[in-house]
Amino acid sequence: MKLFKLRAGDTWKWRRDDLVSYPASEWTLKYYFLKAGKQIVITAVADGNSYKVEVSKTETKDYPAGIYGWIAKVSKGNEEYTVDTGTVEILPDLASAATGYDTRSQTKKILDAIEATLEGRATKDQQSYSIAGRTLSKIPIPDLIVLRDKYRIEYEKELKEERIRNNLATRGKVFVRFGR
């Protein structure tokens, strides 16, 4: 499965030259992006026997940010085939975003919330309580610590991937052996 990142508010362009069994002169190629509550359909245009996709910045500026599953389908008459699938993250248009936009990833937001909860509960020992006959429970501190450690690892992976994308050192250890 392929993962792509696109930014709302940018012009999106790409070509498909690899669908030789479905020449653009005879077939139609459409991309379907889907996430909860939103579907985006993009139709490619023929460029010889290849396909060209171009979506204007005016159109993409209103696309909601988020992770979308996508499929690419070709069709001709009563025939239709899925030719590709993947995941795309549509990043927000920061140029038109309101001030105070939170640029943290979902993993970082969860990690920060867990750490804030741990800090706020460090002096509280009550795990559950009752109000008007209803019982409310909190996640026990040992479970929060396990979750915090899990999300720290995930966040460190994100940081490492970002550094690699930006051609920066990953702060990993490099082992060298001299001699025979």
N, C-alpha and C positions, 0 to 999 in steps of 0.2 A: 504494500500500500504506500502510495506517495503522499508526502506532506509538503504543502506549499504555504507560503505566506504572501498575502496581497494586502494592500492598504486602501481603505476607503478614501475617496477623494483623489486617487491617482488614476491615470489612464492605464488600462490593462491591455496588454498585447501578447499574443503568442501564436505559434504556427503548429500545425500537425502535418508532418510529411510522412509519417509512419503508417498511415492507414491505406496502404496501396490496394488492399482487397476491397475497399469502399471508396472509390474515386469520387471526389467532390463534385465532379460533373454529373454524377448520377445519384449521389446520396446526400442527405442532410445530417450534419453533426450538431448535437445540442449538449450543453453541459447543464446539469441540475445540481445546484448547491442547496443543501437542506440542513436546517437546525430547528430546534423547537420554535414553532410559531413563524417561521420564515422560510420561503423557498425563492431562489433566484434561478432564472432560466436564461442561459446565454446561447445564442445561435451563432455558429460559425458561418463564414461566407466562403464560397469557393474561390480558390486562387490556383487556377489550372486544375490539377487533380489533387492538390493539397487543400488544407483548410486554414483559414486565417480568422483569429478571434481578436476583436478590438471592442473594448467597452470604454466609453468616454468618462472623463473625470466627473462630468455633470451627473451621469447615471450612478457611478460608484459612490459618490459622496453621501448618499442616503442609505447605503447598505449598512445594516447593524453589525458591529464588531462581534466576533465570536468564532467558535470552532464549528465548521460545517463539514458534513460528509458530502462527497460529490460523486456523481457518475457521469460518464460521457456515453452518449448513445448515438448510433447512426440509424437512419431510417430511409426507406424507399418503398413507396406503396404500402403494402400490408406487412412488410418485413421491418423488424427493429431488433438491434443487437446492442448489448452493452459492450463497449470496447475498452473501457478504462474506469478505474475507481480510485478514490483516495480521500484525503482529508485536507482541508484548507483552513487556515486561520486568517480571517479578515481582521486586520488591525484597524483601530479607529483613525479617523482623519484628525490628527492633532492640530492641524492648521485651523480647523473650524470648531474645535472642541471648546467647551466652556472652561473657564479657569477653574483650577482645583481638580482637574481630571486625575483619577488614580491610575497611574501607569504600571502598578505592580501586577505581576502575574497572579493567577488564581492560587497557585501553590504558595506564593509569598504572602498573599492575603490570609490564607488559612494558617500558615506558620505564625504570622504576627498575631492573629486572634488567639491561637493556642498559648503563645508566650504571654500575651496580656492577661489571659485567664489565669495562667499559673502564677503570675506576679500578683494578681488581685486576690488569689486564694491562698497565698502562702501562709497567711495568718488565720484562715478559716478552716475549721475541721469538720463542719457540718456537711455531710454528703447528701442528705435528703431532709425534707421537712413537709409538714402538712398545713394546708390553709383551707378552711371550710370543708373538710373531709376529702380534699384532693391532695395526693402526694406528688411532690416534685422531686426529681433526683438530678444530681449533677454527676458529670463524669468524674470518677475517682482520679485523684492526682497521679497515681502510678500509670493509669491508662493515658492520661494527658501527656505524660512524659514520653511514653512509647510513641504516641502520635506526633509529638514535637520532633522526636529523633527521626521518624520516618519522613516528615516534611522537610526537615533540615537537609537530609540526603537528597531529596528530590530538588530542592532549591539549589543546592550546590551543583547538581547536574545541569540545571538551567544556566547557572552562571558560567560553567565550563563550556557549554555549547555556545553561549553568546560570545565568549572570548575566542573560541575557535572560529566562529563566523567572522569575527573582526580581526582575524590573523594576529591575535595576541597570545602571549604565553599562558599556559593553563595552570601554572603554579604546581604542576605535578613534579614528582621526583624523577630525575634522570640518573640511571645507573650506568657507570662506565667501568670497564675492566681493562687494565693495562697489563701487558705481558702476554705470555703464551697460554 
